[in-house]
Amino acid sequence: MIIYDLKCKQNHKFEGWFKDSAAFEEQITKKLVTCPICGNSETQRVPSTIAIMGKTEKSPDRDRLKEISPMKILQSIHEYLDKHFDNVGDKFAEVALKIHRGEEDKRNIQGTTTVHEEEFLKEEGVQFVKIPLPKFDS
């Protein structure tokens, strides 16, 4: 597994996780890598401070990270979201728009949207990130 820092044509920065560098190149060529903020598929790699630091020093933590499976990382993200974000379910678009307009206090929310709702939120300038997460057994 390799993680690259990426930037779209609109200068939104995000991470991409790939099987290897060949998989990254193939997906970039086929325009399969898109910005989670604006959906732009014109993306490029940008320097990563972690990668730069990682090349200059060898640490036991770096070796320990290799032992963590991608499923464990996804489970950790899932647990973090459950702990720190209000789950508003299928009301995500409605609540996000109210927060954006100042009708509700700012807070971290999670939930689901339809493709139409996502397009509407983008048109309104509401920033959000889609994170597909599998359901885990407790």
PLY file of the C-alpha trace (Angstrom):
ply
format ascii 1.0
element vertex 138
property float x
property float y
property float z
element edge 137
property int vertex1
property int vertex2
end_header
0.00 0.00 0.00
1.32 3.45 -0.95
-0.17 6.81 0.03
0.40 9.87 -2.13
-0.42 13.51 -1.42
-2.35 14.80 -4.41
-3.63 18.13 -5.69
-6.33 18.81 -8.27
-6.37 21.54 -10.90
-8.33 23.75 -8.45
-5.54 23.34 -5.82
-7.55 21.15 -3.44
-5.13 18.84 -1.61
-6.04 15.27 -0.64
-4.56 11.80 -0.13
-4.75 8.84 -2.45
-4.13 5.24 -1.40
-2.86 2.84 -4.05
-1.66 -0.75 -4.25
1.67 0.44 -5.69
3.11 3.17 -7.94
2.06 1.27 -11.08
-1.56 1.24 -9.88
-1.32 4.99 -9.24
0.02 5.68 -12.75
-2.65 3.48 -14.34
-5.49 5.20 -12.44
-4.13 8.69 -13.22
-3.85 7.81 -16.93
-7.44 6.54 -16.99
-8.62 9.65 -15.05
-9.97 7.44 -12.24
-8.46 9.61 -9.49
-10.80 12.50 -8.69
-10.77 15.28 -6.13
-13.18 14.47 -3.27
-14.03 18.18 -2.96
-14.76 19.25 -6.55
-14.67 15.99 -8.53
-11.91 17.22 -10.87
-9.93 14.36 -12.42
-6.91 16.47 -13.38
-4.73 15.56 -10.41
-1.02 15.42 -9.73
1.31 14.24 -6.98
2.70 16.87 -4.64
5.62 16.57 -2.21
4.72 15.01 1.11
6.46 16.25 4.24
6.01 12.83 5.80
7.70 11.11 2.86
10.54 13.62 2.90
11.07 13.17 6.64
10.75 9.41 6.32
13.64 9.18 3.85
16.07 10.95 6.15
15.51 8.98 9.30
14.89 5.34 10.08
12.65 4.83 13.08
10.99 1.88 14.79
7.62 3.65 14.36
8.00 3.44 10.60
8.48 -0.33 10.78
5.50 -0.62 13.13
3.28 1.22 10.63
4.01 -1.44 8.01
2.39 -3.99 10.32
-0.97 -2.16 10.41
-3.40 -3.55 7.85
-5.48 -1.26 5.62
-8.64 -2.71 7.22
-7.35 -1.72 10.66
-6.72 1.83 9.40
-10.23 2.01 7.93
-11.67 0.71 11.19
-9.77 3.42 13.10
-11.16 6.10 10.80
-14.65 4.69 11.27
-14.28 4.74 15.07
-12.92 8.32 14.99
-15.88 9.53 12.93
-18.35 7.81 15.26
-16.72 9.47 18.26
-16.18 13.00 16.90
-18.93 13.59 14.31
-22.70 13.91 14.76
-24.44 11.34 12.57
-27.33 13.17 10.92
-28.19 10.24 8.65
-30.01 11.07 5.44
-30.45 14.70 6.59
-26.78 15.42 5.82
-27.45 17.81 2.91
-30.10 19.73 4.85
-27.95 20.10 8.00
-24.76 20.89 6.05
-26.58 23.67 4.18
-27.92 25.13 7.44
-24.42 25.10 8.96
-23.00 26.68 5.79
-25.61 29.47 5.92
-25.07 30.07 9.64
-28.53 28.82 10.60
-26.95 26.18 12.86
-23.75 26.15 14.90
-20.66 24.81 13.13
-19.89 21.21 14.01
-18.58 18.03 12.45
-21.34 15.99 10.87
-21.54 12.73 8.99
-24.36 11.16 7.05
-25.53 10.13 3.62
-26.55 12.02 0.50
-27.91 11.32 -2.92
-25.93 12.26 -6.03
-28.41 15.11 -6.60
-27.88 16.42 -3.05
-24.09 16.28 -3.49
-24.33 18.29 -6.70
-26.57 20.85 -5.00
-24.17 21.21 -2.05
-21.26 21.76 -4.46
-23.25 24.43 -6.34
-23.98 26.18 -3.03
-20.28 26.16 -2.11
-20.66 23.75 0.82
-17.39 21.92 1.37
-17.59 18.26 2.31
-15.57 15.11 1.87
-16.97 11.73 0.89
-15.41 8.90 2.86
-16.73 5.50 1.88
-16.48 3.29 4.93
-17.41 -0.34 5.21
-19.58 -1.44 8.09
-17.66 -3.31 10.77
-18.93 -5.94 13.16
-18.64 -4.79 16.76
0 1
1 2
2 3
3 4
4 5
5 6
6 7
7 8
8 9
9 10
10 11
11 12
12 13
13 14
14 15
15 16
16 17
17 18
18 19
19 20
20 21
21 22
22 23
23 24
24 25
25 26
26 27
27 28
28 29
29 30
30 31
31 32
32 33
33 34
34 35
35 36
36 37
37 38
38 39
39 40
40 41
41 42
42 43
43 44
44 45
45 46
46 47
47 48
48 49
49 50
50 51
51 52
52 53
53 54
54 55
55 56
56 57
57 58
58 59
59 60
60 61
61 62
62 63
63 64
64 65
65 66
66 67
67 68
68 69
69 70
70 71
71 72
72 73
73 74
74 75
75 76
76 77
77 78
78 79
79 80
80 81
81 82
82 83
83 84
84 85
85 86
86 87
87 88
88 89
89 90
90 91
91 92
92 93
93 94
94 95
95 96
96 97
97 98
98 99
99 100
100 101
101 102
102 103
103 104
104 105
105 106
106 107
107 108
108 109
109 110
110 111
111 112
112 113
113 114
114 115
115 116
116 117
117 118
118 119
119 120
120 121
121 122
122 123
123 124
124 125
125 126
126 127
127 128
128 129
129 130
130 131
131 132
132 133
133 134
134 135
135 136
136 137
